[in-house]
Amino acid sequence: MINLTLLGATGSIGQSTLSVVDLHPQTFNVFALSANTNWQQMLSLCEQYQPSFAVMTDEAAAEQLSQQLQNDTTVLSGAKALETIASHADTDQVMAAIVGAAGMASSLAAAKAGKRIMLANKESLVLAGDIFMQAVKDNNAELIPVDSEHSAIFQCLQGGTSGLNKIQLTASGGPFLHTPLSELTNITPDQACAHPNWSMGRKISVDSATMMNKGLEVIEAHYLFNLPAEKIDLVMHPQSIIHSSVYFDDGSTLSQMGNPDMRTVISYAMSYPQRIASGVEALDLTQNSPLEFYAPDFNKFSCLRLAFEALKQGGSAMGTINAANEVAVASFLDEKIKFLDIAKIIEKTLEDSSHFYPTCLSEVIENDQTARLIASKLTQSYV
Ligand SMILES: NC(=O)c1ccc[n+]([C@@H]2O[C@H](COP(=O)([O-])OP(=O)(O)OC[C@H]3O[C@@H](n4cnc5c(N)ncnc54)[C@H](OP(=O)(O)O)[C@@H]3O)[C@@H](O)[C@H]2O)c1
């Protein structure tokens, strides 16, 4: 039995992970689960999966869960408890699927404990890529991407990197691929969250609409595959059938295809190097043609340009744009700022922040907090 710790169990990736577990009850045991505030959903998950540990980072939610839970699951609370279950001696695999910077410390704890980390929380790499990759290396941890593009590249590189020319991430373009810039001013949160192909949490859905998600993925790819920005290309592909491609010097291009469903990516990370059933139907190319491809529009999607700028600056710049984005997206979802203000707040936060090279997690966290303060102040001026 493989003992699984699932961080972010009540989220979109968390739920898809559990649906893969349901298909393979003889292989995977749900050892620990975590959520933030949603104790009601956690209660039903604990009743169904009987994990050894359930962590609620929110203390009041942990209290509620403890009162209601009638089984042997140990309920823990607070952010430190995430690190406890991520690094627990009985944990074999850690699905790191907390949204945002809040997921960074527990991913790092899993890396330091030498676990298999199935990394959905791209923020761990965006904020602390150098520190995180070093921890993976030093502790012989196993890092498997849980992002459709990075999983595709990981799969295409199973034959090695000899003659690798560049990688190309595909981007669906989200709900506004063909919407002119002039019509993006009064976009509502519900419109921004209506992704045409993928069903995801609200924060990442807005990131897809602004294309900041793709920008963060470029940074994620830089660390995962150890490539400079110049070797990371983008192509818009609205059908999300080709998940990404790898180009070689001999003129060959390898791509990975499939229906857009994260269960394929998740099951691959859980079973690698084997493949197991995920519940996703096989692709029928006759139902998906024509496949379309376009060059990205860096003018309309200025978040994409900002992410490349931050990657080229390196160091704290990547954490700065991530923090500013989280603040701005939360304000947009609360209907306090407009859709196009998100990129403006990120750009100004980057300009107003000092730039340095963090050497430890506390410097990463300090930069994250400073950038959040700057972005929050800026947000006030757009309300
Ligand atoms: N969804 C996708 O298809 C997809 C694809 C690729 C990568 N990703 C990445 O995977 C991660 C998760 O995305 P998602 O769409 O699954 O997010 P989501 O649906 O919003 O779920 C987020 C999970 O994190 C928990 N959480 C939220 N804030 C937290 C905090 N401060 N401390 C601890 N836990 C917290 C939530 O608990 P509560 O329910 O209690 O709030 C929930 O379990 C993100 O980094 C995203 O970029 C997602």
The ligand as a MOL file (V3000), in Angstrom:
LIG
                    3D

  0  0  0     0  0            999 V3000
M  V30 BEGIN CTAB
M  V30 COUNTS 48 52 0 0 0
M  V30 BEGIN ATOM
M  V30 1 N -7.2860 22.9690 -10.5950 0
M  V30 2 C -6.4860 22.6290 -11.5770 0
M  V30 3 O -6.9000 22.0820 -12.6050 0
M  V30 4 C -4.9960 22.8900 -11.4520 0
M  V30 5 C -4.1540 22.5310 -12.5140 0
M  V30 6 C -2.7810 22.7000 -12.3660 0
M  V30 7 C -2.2540 23.2460 -11.1980 0
M  V30 8 N -3.1060 23.6170 -10.1950 0 CHG=1
M  V30 9 C -2.5290 24.1910 -8.9900 0
M  V30 10 O -2.9240 23.3710 -7.8980 0
M  V30 11 C -3.0870 24.1660 -6.7160 0
M  V30 12 C -4.4990 23.9370 -6.1820 0
M  V30 13 O -5.4350 24.4010 -7.1540 0
M  V30 14 P -6.9980 24.0830 -7.0280 0
M  V30 15 O -7.5990 24.5630 -8.2800 0
M  V30 16 O -7.1910 22.6600 -6.6050 0 CHG=-1
M  V30 17 O -7.4050 25.0600 -5.8240 0
M  V30 18 P -8.7600 25.1120 -5.0060 0
M  V30 19 O -9.8270 24.3130 -5.6690 0
M  V30 20 O -9.0110 26.5260 -4.7040 0
M  V30 21 O -8.3750 24.3160 -3.6450 0
M  V30 22 C -7.4170 24.8410 -2.7750 0
M  V30 23 C -7.1710 23.9020 -1.5900 0
M  V30 24 O -6.2100 24.5490 -0.7260 0
M  V30 25 C -6.7930 24.7540 0.5770 0
M  V30 26 N -6.3240 26.0660 1.0610 0
M  V30 27 C -6.6990 27.2900 0.6400 0
M  V30 28 N -6.0540 28.2620 1.3200 0
M  V30 29 C -5.2580 27.6130 2.2130 0
M  V30 30 C -4.3940 28.0640 3.2370 0
M  V30 31 N -4.1840 29.3670 3.4920 0
M  V30 32 N -3.7360 27.1300 3.9720 0
M  V30 33 C -3.9270 25.8070 3.7490 0
M  V30 34 N -4.7680 25.3190 2.8020 0
M  V30 35 C -5.4210 26.2200 2.0410 0
M  V30 36 C -8.2910 24.7310 0.3600 0
M  V30 37 O -8.9820 24.4120 1.5590 0
M  V30 38 P -10.4790 25.0030 1.8440 0
M  V30 39 O -11.3830 24.2210 0.9040 0
M  V30 40 O -10.7450 24.7090 3.2610 0
M  V30 41 O -10.4450 26.4560 1.5280 0
M  V30 42 C -8.4030 23.6380 -0.7190 0
M  V30 43 O -8.3170 22.3710 -0.1350 0
M  V30 44 C -2.7940 25.6120 -7.1410 0
M  V30 45 O -1.4690 25.9190 -6.8650 0
M  V30 46 C -3.0170 25.5900 -8.6510 0
M  V30 47 O -2.2420 26.5730 -9.3200 0
M  V30 48 C -4.4440 23.4330 -10.3030 0
M  V30 END ATOM
M  V30 BEGIN BOND
M  V30 1 1 1 2
M  V30 2 2 2 3
M  V30 3 1 2 4
M  V30 4 1 4 5
M  V30 5 2 4 48
M  V30 6 2 5 6
M  V30 7 1 6 7
M  V30 8 2 7 8
M  V30 9 1 8 9
M  V30 10 1 8 48
M  V30 11 1 9 10
M  V30 12 1 9 46
M  V30 13 1 10 11
M  V30 14 1 11 12
M  V30 15 1 11 44
M  V30 16 1 12 13
M  V30 17 1 13 14
M  V30 18 2 14 15
M  V30 19 1 14 16
M  V30 20 1 14 17
M  V30 21 1 17 18
M  V30 22 2 18 19
M  V30 23 1 18 20
M  V30 24 1 18 21
M  V30 25 1 21 22
M  V30 26 1 22 23
M  V30 27 1 23 24
M  V30 28 1 23 42
M  V30 29 1 24 25
M  V30 30 1 25 26
M  V30 31 1 25 36
M  V30 32 1 26 27
M  V30 33 1 26 35
M  V30 34 2 27 28
M  V30 35 1 28 29
M  V30 36 1 29 30
M  V30 37 2 29 35
M  V30 38 1 30 31
M  V30 39 2 30 32
M  V30 40 1 32 33
M  V30 41 2 33 34
M  V30 42 1 34 35
M  V30 43 1 36 37
M  V30 44 1 36 42
M  V30 45 1 37 38
M  V30 46 2 38 39
M  V30 47 1 38 40
M  V30 48 1 38 41
M  V30 49 1 42 43
M  V30 50 1 44 45
M  V30 51 1 44 46
M  V30 52 1 46 47
M  V30 END BOND
M  V30 END CTAB
M  END
